[in-house]
Amino acid sequence: MGSVPQGKSTPLFLDLFCHSLIILCTSLSVVLSSVAVCDGHWLLAGHHMFGLWYFCSLEKQQSSESGYHGFKASFNCTRHLKEAGVEDLGMGLAVCRLVTTLAVVSAVFGLELLVMSQASEGRNSSRCWTLGAWLVLLAGVMAVGGIATFVLWLGTFATLFGFTLTFWCQFTATFLFFLNGMAARQIRHIAPVWSFSGNPDKL
């Protein structure tokens, strides 16, 4: 009788560890995506910066302060996206903003359900976890749509080294949305087998 709890302790620890890791990584992806959407400056192309909210052009002004002659760079940003010279850029970025914002909202609700599932038991816990996993996956799908819209609309300006750090934050968050969503869905199928066998090596 004393060997039964000892055999089940390891799978229970692994189950708790996996659930906690999924919740932690989902939290990180929400933070990364939120920062990327709020900043919005995603692409540098020559003397121009394209973002979700603004279009900026780099201006160089001659400066002679303290006897030093040189140029001082400053960004002139505007919400009038027609000045970018890209056809229907305003509509494209509006779609991108909407989709990426909804992705963050979906991920936040999914994360909340994942956390709530750990505070409940039985069928309610399973339902909360499953719904949370689907919402995180939905966030990944919408985030991919937002990135694809941005890249396709500005394909003539896009270069690998032109994308800013905040763009790569969004790209990383999108990858984490899919990874965590898939892991959250699969962990529910693995956990019952662990609980029944008491040894994950038997899977």
Contact map, one row per residue, 1 for C-alpha under 8 A:
11110000000000000000000000000000000000000000000000000000000000000000000000000000000000000000000000000000000000000000000000000000000000000000000000000000000000000000000000000000000000000000000000000000000
11111100000000000000000000000000000000000000000000000000000000000000000000000000000000000000000000000000000000000000000000000000000000000000000000000000000000000000000000000000000000000000000000000000000
11111110000000000000000000000000000000000000000000000000000000000000000000000000000000000000000000000000000000000000000000000000000000000000000000000000000000000000000000000000000000000000000000000000000
11111111000000000000000000000000000000000000000000000000000000000000000000000000000000000000000000000000000000000000000000000000000000000000000000000000000000000000000000000000000000000000000000000000000
01111111100000000000000000000000000000000000000000000000000000000000000000000000000000000000000000000000000000000000000000000000000000000000000000000000000000000000000000000000000000000000000000000000000
01111111110000000000000000000000000000000000000000000000000000000000000000000000000000000000000000000000000000000000000000000000000000000000000000000000000000000000000000000000000000000000000000000000000
00111111110000000000000000000000000000000000000000000000000000000000000000000000000000000000000000000000000000000000000000000000000000000000000000000000000000000000000000000000000000000000000000000110000
00011111111100000000000000000000000000000000000000000000000000000000000000000000000000000000000000000000000000000000000000000000000000000000000000000000000000000000000000000000000000000000000000100110000
00001111111110000000000000000000000000000000000000000000000000000000000000000000000000000000000000000000000000000000000000000000000000000000000000000000000000000000000000000000000000000000000000000000000
00000111111111000000000000000000000000000000000000000000000000000000000000000000000000000000000000000000000000000000000000000000000000000000000000000000000000000000000000000000000000000000000000000010000
00000001111111100000000000000000000000000000000000000000000000000000000000000000000000000000000000000000000000000000000000000000000000000000000000000000000000000000000000000000000000000000000001100111000
00000001111111110000000000000000000000000000000000000000000000000000000000000000000000000000000000000000000000000000000000000000000000000000000000000000000000000000000000000000000000000000000001100000000
00000000111111111000000000000000000000000000000000000000000000000000000000000000000000000000000000000000000000000000000000000000000000000000000000000000000000000000000000000000000000000000000000000000000
00000000011111111100000000000000000000000000000000000000000000000000000000000000000000000000000000000000000000000000000000000000000000000000000000000000000000000000000000000000000000000000000000000000000
00000000001111111110000000000000000000000000000000000000000000000000000000000000000000000000000000000000000000000000000000000000000000000000000000000000000000000000000000000000000000000000001000000000000
00000000000111111111000000000000000000000000000000000000000000000000000000000000000000000000000000000000000000000000000000000000000000000000000000000000000000000000000000000000000000000000000000000000000
00000000000011111111100000000000000000000000000000000000000000000000000000000000000000000000000000000000000000000000000000000000000000000000000000000000000000000000000000000000000000000000000000000000000
00000000000001111111110000000000000000000000000000000000000000000000000000000000000000000000000000000000000000000000000000000000000000000000000000000000000000000000000000000000000000000010000000000000000
00000000000000111111111000000000000000000000000000000000000000000000000000000000000000000000000000000000000000000000000000000000000000000000000000000000000000000000000000000000000000010010000000000000000
00000000000000011111111100000000000000000000000000000000000000000000000000000000000000000000000000000000000000000000000000000000000000000000000000000000000000000000000000000000000000000000000000000000000
00000000000000001111111110000000000000000000000000000000000000000000000000000000000000000000000000000000000000000000000000000000000000000000000000000000000000000000000000000000000000000000000000000000000
00000000000000000111111111000000000000000000000000000000000000000000000000000000000000000000000000000000000000000000000000000000000000000000000000000000000000000000000000000000000100110000000000000000000
00000000000000000011111111100000000000000000000000000000000000000000000000000000000000000000000000000000000000100110000000000000000000000000000000000000000000000000000000000000000000000000000000000000000
00000000000000000001111111110000000000000000000000000000000000000000000000000000000000000000000000000000000000000000000000000000000000000000000000000000000000000000000000000000000000000000000000000000000
00000000000000000000111111111000000000000000000000000000000000000000000000000000000000000000000000000000000000000000000000000000000000000000000000000000000000000000000000000001000100000000000000000000000
00000000000000000000011111111100000000000000000000000000000000000000000000000000000000000000000000000000001000100000000000000000000000010000000000000000000000000000000000000001100100000000000000000000000
00000000000000000000001111111110000000000000000000000000000000000000000000000000000000000000000000000000000000100000000000000000000000000000000000000000000000000000000000000000000000000000000000000000000
00000000000000000000000111111111000000000000000000000000000000000000000000000000000000000000000000000000000000000000000000000000000000000000000000000000000000000000000000001000000000000000000000000000000
00000000000000000000000011111111100000000000000000000000000000000000000000000000000000000000000000000000000000000000000000000000000000000000000000000000000000000000000000011101100000000000000000000000000
00000000000000000000000001111111110000000000000000000000000000000000000000000000000000000000000000000001001100000000000000000000000000000000000000000000000000000000000000001000000000000000000000000000000
00000000000000000000000000111111111000000000000000000000000000000000000000000000000000000000000000000000000000000000000000000000000000000000000000000000000000000000000000000000000000000000000000000000000
00000000000000000000000000011111111100000000000000000000000000000000000000000000000000000000000000000000000000000000000000000000000000000000000000000000000000000000000011011000000000000000000000000000000
00000000000000000000000000001111111110000000000000000000000000000000000000000000000000000000000000000001000000000000000000000000000000000000000000000000000000000000000011001100000000000000000000000000000
00000000000000000000000000000111111111000000000000000000000000000000000000000000000000000000000000000001000000000000000000000000000000000000000000000000000000000000000000000000000000000000000000000000000
00000000000000000000000000000011111111100000000000000000000000000000000000000000000000000000000000000000000000000000000000000000000000000000000000000000000000000000010010000000000000000000000000000000000
00000000000000000000000000000001111111111000000000000000000000000000000000000000000000000000000000000000000000000000000000000000000000000000000000000000000000000000011011000000000000000000000000000000000
00000000000000000000000000000000111111110000000000010000000000000000000000000000000000000000000010011000000000000000000000000000000000000000000000000000000000000000000001000000000000000000000000000000000
00000000000000000000000000000000011111110000000000000000000000000000000000000000000000000000000000000000000000000000000000000000000000000000000000000000000000000000000000000000000000000000000000000000000
00000000000000000000000000000000001111111000000000000000000000000000000000000000000000000000000000000000000000000000000000000000000000000000000000000000000000000000010000000000000000000000000000000000000
00000000000000000000000000000000000111111100000000111100000000000000000000000000000000000000000000000000000000000000000000000000000000000000000000000000000000000000011000000000000000000000000000000000000
00000000000000000000000000000000000100111110000011111100000000000000000000000000000000000000000000000000000000000000000000000000000000000000000000000000000000000001011000000000000000000000000000000000000
00000000000000000000000000000000000000011111000011110000000000000000000000000000000000000000000000000000000000000000000000000000000000000000000000000000000000000011111000000000000000000000000000000000000
00000000000000000000000000000000000000001111100011100000000000000000000000000000000000000000000000000000000000000000000000000000000000000000000000000000000001000111001000000000000000000000000000000000000
00000000000000000000000000000000000000000111111111000000000000000000000000000000000000000000000000000000000000000000000000000000000000000000000000000000000000000111000000000000000000000000000000000000000
00000000000000000000000000000000000000000011111111000000000000000000000000000000000000000000000000000000000000000000000000000000000000000000000000000000000011100100000000000000000000000000000000000000000
00000000000000000000000000000000000000000001111110000000000000000000000000000000000000000000000000000000000000000000000000000000000000000000000000000000000000000000000000000000000000000000000000000000000
00000000000000000000000000000000000000000001111110000000111000000000000000000000000000000000000000000000000000000000000000000000000000000000000000000000000000000000000000000000000000000000000000000000000
00000000000000000000000000000000000000000001111111000011110000000000000000000000000000000000000000000000000000000000000000000000000000000000000000000000000000000000000000000000000000000000000000000000000
00000000000000000000000000000000000000001111111111100011110000000000000000000000000000000000000000000000000000000000000000000000000000000000000000000000000000000000000000000000000000000000000000000000000
00000000000000000000000000000000000000001111100111110111000000000000000000000000000000000000000000000000000000000000000000000000000000000000000000000000000000000000000000000000000000000000000000000000000
00000000000000000000000000000000000000011110000011111110000000000000000000000000000000000000000000000000000000000000000000000000000000000000000000000000000000000000000000000000000000000000000000000000000
00000000000000000000000000000000000010011100000001111100000000000000000000000000000000000000110110000000000000000000000000000000000000000000000000000000000000000000000000000000000000000000000000000000000
00000000000000000000000000000000000000011000000000111110000000000000000000000010000000000000100010000000000000000000000000000000000000000000000000000000000000000000000000000000000000000000000000000000000
00000000000000000000000000000000000000011000000001111111000000000000000000001111100000000000000000000000000000000000000000000000000000000000000000000000000000000000000000000000000000000000000000000000000
00000000000000000000000000000000000000000000000111101111100000000000000000001111101100000000000000000000000000000000000000000000000000000000000000000000000000000000000000000000000000000000000000000000000
00000000000000000000000000000000000000000000000111000111110000000000000000111100000000000000000000000000000000000000000000000000000000000000000000000000000000000000000000000000000000000000000000000000000
00000000000000000000000000000000000000000000001110000011111000000000000000111000000000000000000000000000000000000000000000000000000000000000000000000000000000000000000000000000000000000000000000000000000
00000000000000000000000000000000000000000000001110000001111100000000000011110000000000000000000000000000000000000000000000000000000000000000000000000000000000000000000000000000000000000000000000000000000
00000000000000000000000000000000000000000000001000000000111110000000000011110000000000000000000000000000000000000000000000000000000000000000000000000000000000000000000000000000000000000000000000000000000
00000000000000000000000000000000000000000000000000000000011111000000001111000000000000000000000000000000000000000000000000000000000000000000000000000000000000000000000000000000000000000000000000000000000
00000000000000000000000000000000000000000000000000000000001111100000001111000000000000000000000000000000000000000000000000000000000000000000000000000000000000000000000000000000000000000000000000000000000
00000000000000000000000000000000000000000000000000000000000111110000111100000000000000000000000000000000000000000000000000000000000000000000000000000000000000000000000000000000000000000000000000000000000
00000000000000000000000000000000000000000000000000000000000011111001111100000000000000000000000000000000000000000000000000000000000000000000000000000000000000000000000000000000000000000000000000000000000
00000000000000000000000000000000000000000000000000000000000001111111110000000000000000000000000000000000000000000000000000000000000000000000000000000000000000000000000000000000000000000000000000000000000
00000000000000000000000000000000000000000000000000000000000000111111100000000000000000000000000000000000000000000000000000000000000000000000000000000000000000000000000000000000000000000000000000000000000
00000000000000000000000000000000000000000000000000000000000000011111000000000000000000000000000000000000000000000000000000000000000000000000000000000000000000000000000000000000000000000000000000000000000
00000000000000000000000000000000000000000000000000000000000000011111100000000000000000000000000000000000000000000000000000000000000000000000000000000000000000000000000000000000000000000000000000000000000
00000000000000000000000000000000000000000000000000000000000000111111110000000000000000000000000000000000000000000000000000000000000000000000000000000000000000000000000000000000000000000000000000000000000
00000000000000000000000000000000000000000000000000000000000001111011111000000000000000000000000000000000000000000000000000000000000000000000000000000000000000000000000000000000000000000000000000000000000
00000000000000000000000000000000000000000000000000000000000001110001111100000000000000000000000000000000000000000000000000000000000000000000000000000000000000000000000000000000000000000000000000000000000
00000000000000000000000000000000000000000000000000000000000111100000111110000000000000000000000000000000000000000000000000000000000000000000000000000000000000000000000000000000000000000000000000000000000
00000000000000000000000000000000000000000000000000000000000111100000011111000000000000000000000000000000000000000000000000000000000000000000000000000000000000000000000000000000000000000000000000000000000
00000000000000000000000000000000000000000000000000000000011110000000001111100000000000000000000000000000000000000000000000000000000000000000000000000000000000000000000000000000000000000000000000000000000
00000000000000000000000000000000000000000000000000000000011110000000000111110000000000000000000000000000000000000000000000000000000000000000000000000000000000000000000000000000000000000000000000000000000
00000000000000000000000000000000000000000000000000000001111000000000000011111000000000000000000000000000000000000000000000000000000000000000000000000000000000000000000000000000000000000000000000000000000
00000000000000000000000000000000000000000000000000000001111000000000000001111100000000000000000000000000000000000000000000000000000000000000000000000000000000000000000000000000000000000000000000000000000
00000000000000000000000000000000000000000000000000000111100000000000000000111110000000000000000000000000000000000000000000000000000000000000000000000000000000000000000000000000000000000000000000000000000
00000000000000000000000000000000000000000000000000000111000000000000000000011111100000000000000000000000000000000000000000000000000000000000000000000000000000000000000000000000000000000000000000000000000
00000000000000000000000000000000000000000000000000001110000000000000000000001111100000000000000000000000000000000000000000000000000000000000000000000000000000000000000000000000000000000000000000000000000
00000000000000000000000000000000000000000000000000000110000000000000000000000111111000000000000000000000000000000000000000000000000000000000000000000000000000000000000000000000000000000000000000000000000
00000000000000000000000000000000000000000000000000000110000000000000000000000111111110001100000000000000000000000000000000000000000000000000000000000000000000000000000000000000000000000000000000000000000
00000000000000000000000000000000000000000000000000000000000000000000000000000001111111111100000000000000000000000000000000000000000000000000000000000000000000000000000000000000000000000000000000000000000
00000000000000000000000000000000000000000000000000000010000000000000000000000001111110000000000000000000000000000000000000000000000000000000000000000000000000000000000000000000000000000000000000000000000
00000000000000000000000000000000000000000000000000000010000000000000000000000000111111001000000000000000000000000000000000000000000000000000000000000000000000000000000000000000000000000000000000000000000
00000000000000000000000000000000000000000000000000000000000000000000000000000000111111100000000000000000000000000000000000000000000000000000000000000000000000000000000000000000000000000000000000000000000
00000000000000000000000000000000000000000000000000000000000000000000000000000000010111111000000000000000000000000000000000000000000000000000000000000000010000000000000000000000000000000000000000000000000
00000000000000000000000000000000000000000000000000000000000000000000000000000000010011111000000000000000000000000000000000000000000000000000000000000000000000000000000000000000000000000000000000000000000
00000000000000000000000000000000000000000000000000000000000000000000000000000000010001111111000000000000000000000000000000000000000000000000000000000000000000000000000000000000000000000000000000000000000
00000000000000000000000000000000000000000000000000000000000000000000000000000000110101111111100000000000000000000000000000000000000000000000000000000000100000000000000000000000000000000000000000000000000
00000000000000000000000000000000000000000000000000000000000000000000000000000000110000011111110000000000000000000000000000000000000000000000000000000000000000000000000000000000000000000000000000000000000
00000000000000000000000000000000000000000000000000000000000000000000000000000000000000011111111000000000000000000000000000000000000000000000000000000000000000000000000000000000000000000000000000000000000
00000000000000000000000000000000000000000000000000000000000000000000000000000000000000011111111100000000000000000000000000000000000000000000000000001100100000000000000000000000000000000000000000000000000
00000000000000000000000000000000000000000000000000011000000000000000000000000000000000001111111110000000000000000000000000000000000000000000000000001100000000000000000000000000000000000000000000000000000
00000000000000000000000000000000000000000000000000010000000000000000000000000000000000000111111111000000000000000000000000000000000000000000000000000000000000000000000000000000000000000000000000000000000
00000000000000000000000000000000000000000000000000000000000000000000000000000000000000000011111111100000000000000000000000000000000000000000000001001000000000000000000000000000000000000000000000000000000
00000000000000000000000000000000000000000000000000010000000000000000000000000000000000000001111111110000000000000000000000000000000000000000000011101100000000000000000000000000000000000000000000000000000
00000000000000000000000000000000000010000000000000011000000000000000000000000000000000000000111111111000000000000000000000000000000000000000000001000000000000000000000000000000000000000000000000000000000
00000000000000000000000000000000000000000000000000000000000000000000000000000000000000000000011111111100000000000000000000000000000000000000000000000000000000000000000000000000000000000000000000000000000
00000000000000000000000000000000000000000000000000000000000000000000000000000000000000000000001111111110000000000000000000000000000000000000011011000000000000000000000000000000000000000000000000000000000
00000000000000000000000000000000000010000000000000000000000000000000000000000000000000000000000111111111000000000000000000000000000000000000011011000000000000000000000000000000000000000000000000000000000
00000000000000000000000000000000000010000000000000000000000000000000000000000000000000000000000011111111100000000000000000000000000000000000000000000000000000000000000000000000000000000000000000000000000
00000000000000000000000000000000000000000000000000000000000000000000000000000000000000000000000001111111110000000000000000000000000000000010010000000000000000000000000000000000000000000000000000000000000
00000000000000000000000000000000000000000000000000000000000000000000000000000000000000000000000000111111111000000000000000000000000000000111111000000000000000000000000000000000000000000000000000000000000
00000000000000000000000000000100110000000000000000000000000000000000000000000000000000000000000000011111111100000000000000000000000000000010000000000000000000000000000000000000000000000000000000000000000
00000000000000000000000000000000000000000000000000000000000000000000000000000000000000000000000000001111111110000000000000000000000000000010000000000000000000000000000000000000000000000000000000000000000
00000000000000000000000000000000000000000000000000000000000000000000000000000000000000000000000000000111111111000000000000000000000000110110000000000000000000000000000000000000000000000000000000000000000
00000000000000000000000001000100000000000000000000000000000000000000000000000000000000000000000000000011111111100000000000000000000000110110000000000000000000000000000000000000100000000000000000000000000
00000000000000000000000000000100000000000000000000000000000000000000000000000000000000000000000000000001111111110000000000000000000000000000000000000000000000000000000000000000000000000000000000000000000
00000000000000000000000000000000000000000000000000000000000000000000000000000000000000000000000000000000111111111000000000000000000100100000000000000000000000000000000000000000000000000000000000000000000
00000000000000000000000000000000000000000000000000000000000000000000000000000000000000000000000000000000011111111100000000000000001111110000000000000000000000000000000000000000000000000000000000000000000
00000000000000000000001001100000000000000000000000000000000000000000000000000000000000000000000000000000001111111110000000000000000100010000000000000000000000000000000000000000000000000000000000000000000
00000000000000000000000000000000000000000000000000000000000000000000000000000000000000000000000000000000000111111111000000000000000100000000000000000000000000000000000000000000000000000000000000000000000
00000000000000000000000000000000000000000000000000000000000000000000000000000000000000000000000000000000000011111111100000000001101100000000000000000000000000000000000000000000000000000000000000000000000
00000000000000000000001000000000000000000000000000000000000000000000000000000000000000000000000000000000000001111111110000000001100110000000000000000000000000000000000000000000000000000000000000000000000
00000000000000000000001000000000000000000000000000000000000000000000000000000000000000000000000000000000000000111111111000000000000000000000000000000000000000000000000000000000000000000000000000000000000
00000000000000000000000000000000000000000000000000000000000000000000000000000000000000000000000000000000000000011111111100001001100000000000000000000000000000000000000000000000000000000000000000000000000
00000000000000000000000000000000000000000000000000000000000000000000000000000000000000000000000000000000000000001111111110011111100000000000000000000000000000000000000000000000000000000000000000000000000
00000000000000000000000000000000000000000000000000000000000000000000000000000000000000000000000000000000000000000111111110001000000000000000000000000000000000000000000000000000000000000000000000000000000
00000000000000000000000000000000000000000000000000000000000000000000000000000000000000000000000000000000000000000011111110001000000000000000000000000000000000000000000000000000000000000000000000000000000
00000000000000000000000000000000000000000000000000000000000000000000000000000000000000000000000000000000000000000001111111011000000000000000000000000000000000000000000000000000000000000000000000000000000
00000000000000000000000000000000000000000000000000000000000000000000000000000000000000000000000000000000000000000000111111111100000000000000000000000000000000000000000000000000000000000000000000000000000
00000000000000000000000000000000000000000000000000000000000000000000000000000000000000000000000000000000000000000000000111111100000000000000000000000000000000000000000000000000000000000000000000000000000
00000000000000000000000000000000000000000000000000000000000000000000000000000000000000000000000000000000000000000000000011111110000000000000000000000000000000000000000000000000000000000000000000000000000
00000000000000000000000000000000000000000000000000000000000000000000000000000000000000000000000000000000000000000000100111111111000000000000000000000000000000000000000000000000000000000000000000000000000
00000000000000000000000000000000000000000000000000000000000000000000000000000000000000000000000000000000000000000001111111111111100000000000000000000000000000000000000000000000000000000000000000000000000
00000000000000000000000000000000000000000000000000000000000000000000000000000000000000000000000000000000000000000000100011111111110000000000000000000000000000000000000000000000000000000001000000000000000
00000000000000000000000000000000000000000000000000000000000000000000000000000000000000000000000000000000000000000000100000111111111000000000000000000000000000000000000000000000000000000000000000000000000
00000000000000000000000000000000000000000000000000000000000000000000000000000000000000000000000000000000000000001101100000011111111100000000000000000000000000000000000000000000000000000000000000000000000
00000000000000000000000000000000000000000000000000000000000000000000000000000000000000000000000000000000000000001101100000001111111110000000000000000000000000000000000000000000000000010000000000000000000
00000000000000000000000000000000000000000000000000000000000000000000000000000000000000000000000000000000000000000000000000000111111111000000000000000000000000000000000000000000000000011000000000000000000
00000000000000000000000000000000000000000000000000000000000000000000000000000000000000000000000000000000000001001000000000000011111111100000000000000000000000000000000000000000000000000000000000000000000
00000000000000000000000000000000000000000000000000000000000000000000000000000000000000000000000000000000000011111100000000000001111111110000000000000000000000000000000000000000000000000000000000000000000
00000000000000000000000000000000000000000000000000000000000000000000000000000000000000000000000000000000000001000100000000000000111111111000000000000000000000000000000000000000000111011000000000000000000
00000000000000000000000000000000000000000000000000000000000000000000000000000000000000000000000000000000000001000000000000000000011111111100000000000000000000000000000000000000000010001000000000000000000
00000000000000000000000000000000000000000000000000000000000000000000000000000000000000000000000000000000011011000000000000000000001111111110000000000000000000000000000000000000000010000000000000000000000
00000000000000000000000001000000000000000000000000000000000000000000000000000000000000000000000000000000011001100000000000000000000111111111000000000000000000000000000000000000110110000000000000000000000
00000000000000000000000000000000000000000000000000000000000000000000000000000000000000000000000000000000000000000000000000000000000011111111100000000000000000000000000000000000110111000000000000000000000
00000000000000000000000000000000000000000000000000000000000000000000000000000000000000000000000000000010011000000000000000000000000001111111110000000000000000000000000000000000000000000000000000000000000
00000000000000000000000000000000000000000000000000000000000000000000000000000000000000000000000000000111111000000000000000000000000000111111111000000000000000000000000000000100100000000000000000000000000
00000000000000000000000000000000000000000000000000000000000000000000000000000000000000000000000000000010000000000000000000000000000000011111111100000000000000000000000000000111110000000000000000000000000
00000000000000000000000000000000000000000000000000000000000000000000000000000000000000000000000000000010000000000000000000000000000000001111111110000000000000000000000000000000010000000000000000000000000
00000000000000000000000000000000000000000000000000000000000000000000000000000000000000000000000000110110000000000000000000000000000000000111111111000000000000000000000000000000000000000000000000000000000
00000000000000000000000000000000000000000000000000000000000000000000000000000000000000000000000000110010000000000000000000000000000000000011111111100000000000000000000001000100000000000000000000000000000
00000000000000000000000000000000000000000000000000000000000000000000000000000000000000000000000000000000000000000000000000000000000000000001111111110000000000000000000000000100000000000000000000000000000
00000000000000000000000000000000000000000000000000000000000000000000000000000000000000000000000100110000000000000000000000000000000000000000111111111000000000000000000000000000000000000000000000000000000
00000000000000000000000000000000000000000000000000000000000000000000000000000000000000000000001110110000000000000000000000000000000000000000011111111100000000000000000000000000000000000000000000000000000
00000000000000000000000000000000000000000000000000000000000000000000000000000000000000000000000100000000000000000000000000000000000000000000001111111110000000000000000000100000000000000000000000000000000
00000000000000000000000000000000000000000000000000000000000000000000000000000000000000000000000000000000000000000000000000000000000000000000000111111111000000000000000000000000000000000000000000000000000
00000000000000000000000000000000000000000000000000000000000000000000000000000000000000000001101100000000000000000000000000000000000000000000000011111111100000000000000000000000000000000000000000000000000
00000000000000000000000000000000000000000000000000000000000000000000000000000000000000000001100100000000000000000000000000000000000000000000000001111111110000000000000000000000000000000000000000000000000
00000000000000000000000000000000000000000000000000000000000000000000000000000000000000000000000000000000000000000000000000000000000000000000000000111111111001000000000000000000000000000000000000000000000
00000000000000000000000000000000000000000000000000000000000000000000000000000000000000000000000000000000000000000000000000000000000000000000000000011111111000000000000000000000000000000000000000000000000
00000000000000000000000000000000000000000000000000000000000000000000000000000000000000001001000000000000000000000000000000000000000000000000000000001111111000000000000000000000000000000000000000000000000
00000000000000000000000000000000000000000000000000000000000000000000000000000000000001000000000000000000000000000000000000000000000000000000000000000111111111000000000000000000000000000000000000000000000
00000000000000000000000000000000000000000000000000000000000000000000000000000000000000000000000000000000000000000000000000000000000000000000000000000011111111000000000000000000000000000000000000000000000
00000000000000000000000000000000000000000000000000000000000000000000000000000000000000000000000000000000000000000000000000000000000000000000000000000000011111000000000000000000000000000000000000000000000
00000000000000000000000000000000000000000000100000000000000000000000000000000000000000000000000000000000000000000000000000000000000000000000000000000000011111100000000000000000000000000000000000000000000
00000000000000000000000000000000000000000010100000000000000000000000000000000000000000000000000000000000000000000000000000000000000000000000000000000010011111110110000000000000000000000000000000000000000
00000000000000000000000000000000000000000000100000000000000000000000000000000000000000000000000000000000000000000000000000000000000000000000000000000000000011111110000000000000000000000000000000000000000
00000000000000000000000000000000000000000000000000000000000000000000000000000000000000000000000000000000000000000000000000000000000000000000000000000000000001111110000000000000000000000000000000000000000
00000000000000000000000000000000000000000000000000000000000000000000000000000000000000000000000000000000000000000000000000000000000000000000000000000000000000111111000000000000000000000000000000000000000
00000000000000000000000000000000000000000011100000000000000000000000000000000000000000000000000000000000000000000000000000000000000000000000000000000000000001111111000000000000000000000000000000000000000
00000000000000000000000000000000000000000111000000000000000000000000000000000000000000000000000000000000000000000000000000000000000000000000000000000000000001111111101100000000000000000000000000000000000
00000000000000000000000000000000000000001111000000000000000000000000000000000000000000000000000000000000000000000000000000000000000000000000000000000000000000001111111100000000000000000000000000000000000
00000000000000000000000000000000000000000100000000000000000000000000000000000000000000000000000000000000000000000000000000000000000000000000000000000000000000000011111110000000000000000000000000000000000
00000000000000000000000000000000001100111100000000000000000000000000000000000000000000000000000000000000000000000000000000000000000000000000000000000000000000000001111111000000000000000000000000000000000
00000000000000000000000000000000000100011110000000000000000000000000000000000000000000000000000000000000000000000000000000000000000000000000000000000000000000000011111111100000000000000000000000000000000
00000000000000000000000000000000000000000000000000000000000000000000000000000000000000000000000000000000000000000000000000000000000000000000000000000000000000000011111111110000000000000000000000000000000
00000000000000000000000000000001101100000000000000000000000000000000000000000000000000000000000000000000000000000000000000000000000000000000000000000000000000000000111111111000000000000000000000000000000
00000000000000000000000000000001100110000000000000000000000000000000000000000000000000000000000000000000000000000000000000000000000000000000001000000000000000000000011111111100000000000000000000000000000
00000000000000000000000000000000000000000000000000000000000000000000000000000000000000000000000000000000000000000000000000000000000000000000000000100000000000000000001111111110000000000000000000000000000
00000000000000000000000000001001000000000000000000000000000000000000000000000000000000000000000000000000000000000000000000000000000000000000000000000000000000000000000111111111000000000000000000000000000
00000000000000000000000000011101100000000000000000000000000000000000000000000000000000000000000000000000000000000000000000000000000000000000000000000000000000000000000011111111100000000000000000000000000
00000000000000000000000000001000100000000000000000000000000000000000000000000000000000000000000000000000000000000000000000000000000000000011001100000000000000000000000001111111110000000000000000000000000
00000000000000000000000000000000000000000000000000000000000000000000000000000000000000000000000000000000000000000000000000000000000000000001000000000000000000000000000000111111111000000000000000000000000
00000000000000000000000011001000000000000000000000000000000000000000000000000000000000000000000000000000000000000000000000000000000000000001000000000000000000000000000000011111111100000000000000000000000
00000000000000000000000001001000000000000000000000000000000000000000000000000000000000000000000000000000001000000000000000000000000000011011000000000000000000000000000000001111111110000000000000000000000
00000000000000000000000000000000000000000000000000000000000000000000000000000000000000000000000000000000000000000000000000000000000000011001100000000000000000000000000000000111111111000000000000000000000
00000000000000000000000000000000000000000000000000000000000000000000000000000000000000000000000000000000000000000000000000000000000000000000000000000000000000000000000000000011111111100000000000000000000
00000000000000000000010011000000000000000000000000000000000000000000000000000000000000000000000000000000000000000000000000000000000010011000000000000000000000000000000000000001111111110000000000000000000
00000000000000000000000000000000000000000000000000000000000000000000000000000000000000000000000000000000000000000000000000000000000011111000000000000000000000000000000000000000111111111000000000000000000
00000000000000000000000000000000000000000000000000000000000000000000000000000000000000000000000000000000000000000000000000000000000010001000000000000000000000000000000000000000011111111100000000000000000
00000000000000000000010000000000000000000000000000000000000000000000000000000000000000000000000000000000000000000000000000000000000000000000000000000000000000000000000000000000001111111110000000000000000
00000000000000000010010000000000000000000000000000000000000000000000000000000000000000000000000000000000000000000000000000000000110010000000000000000000000000000000000000000000000111111111000000000000000
00000000000000000000000000000000000000000000000000000000000000000000000000000000000000000000000000000000000000000000000000000000010011000000000000000000000000000000000000000000000011111111100000000000000
00000000000000000000000000000000000000000000000000000000000000000000000000000000000000000000000000000000000000000000000000000000000000000000000000000000000000000000000000000000000001111111110000000000000
00000000000000000110000000000000000000000000000000000000000000000000000000000000000000000000000000000000000000000000000000000000000000000000000000000000000000000000000000000000000000111111111000000000000
00000000000000000000000000000000000000000000000000000000000000000000000000000000000000000000000000000000000000000000000000000100000000000000000000000000000000000000000000000000000000011111111100000000000
00000000000000000000000000000000000000000000000000000000000000000000000000000000000000000000000000000000000000000000000000000000000000000000000000000000000000000000000000000000000000001111111110000000000
00000000000000000000000000000000000000000000000000000000000000000000000000000000000000000000000000000000000000000000000000000000000000000000000000000000000000000000000000000000000000000111111111000000000
00000000000000100000000000000000000000000000000000000000000000000000000000000000000000000000000000000000000000000000000000000000000000000000000000000000000000000000000000000000000000000011111111100000000
00000000000000000000000000000000000000000000000000000000000000000000000000000000000000000000000000000000000000000000000000000000000000000000000000000000000000000000000000000000000000000001111111110000000
00000000000000000000000000000000000000000000000000000000000000000000000000000000000000000000000000000000000000000000000000000000000000000000000000000000000000000000000000000000000000000000111111111001001
00000000001100000000000000000000000000000000000000000000000000000000000000000000000000000000000000000000000000000000000000000000000000000000000000000000000000000000000000000000000000000000011111111111000
00000001001100000000000000000000000000000000000000000000000000000000000000000000000000000000000000000000000000000000000000000000000000000000000000000000000000000000000000000000000000000000001111111100000
00000000000000000000000000000000000000000000000000000000000000000000000000000000000000000000000000000000000000000000000000000000000000000000000000000000000000000000000000000000000000000000000111111100000
00000000000000000000000000000000000000000000000000000000000000000000000000000000000000000000000000000000000000000000000000000000000000000000000000000000000000000000000000000000000000000000000011111111010
00000011001000000000000000000000000000000000000000000000000000000000000000000000000000000000000000000000000000000000000000000000000000000000000000000000000000000000000000000000000000000000000001111111000
00000011011000000000000000000000000000000000000000000000000000000000000000000000000000000000000000000000000000000000000000000000000000000000000000000000000000000000000000000000000000000000000001001111111
00000000001000000000000000000000000000000000000000000000000000000000000000000000000000000000000000000000000000000000000000000000000000000000000000000000000000000000000000000000000000000000000011001111111
00000000000000000000000000000000000000000000000000000000000000000000000000000000000000000000000000000000000000000000000000000000000000000000000000000000000000000000000000000000000000000000000000000011111
00000000000000000000000000000000000000000000000000000000000000000000000000000000000000000000000000000000000000000000000000000000000000000000000000000000000000000000000000000000000000000000000000001011111
00000000000000000000000000000000000000000000000000000000000000000000000000000000000000000000000000000000000000000000000000000000000000000000000000000000000000000000000000000000000000000000000010000011111
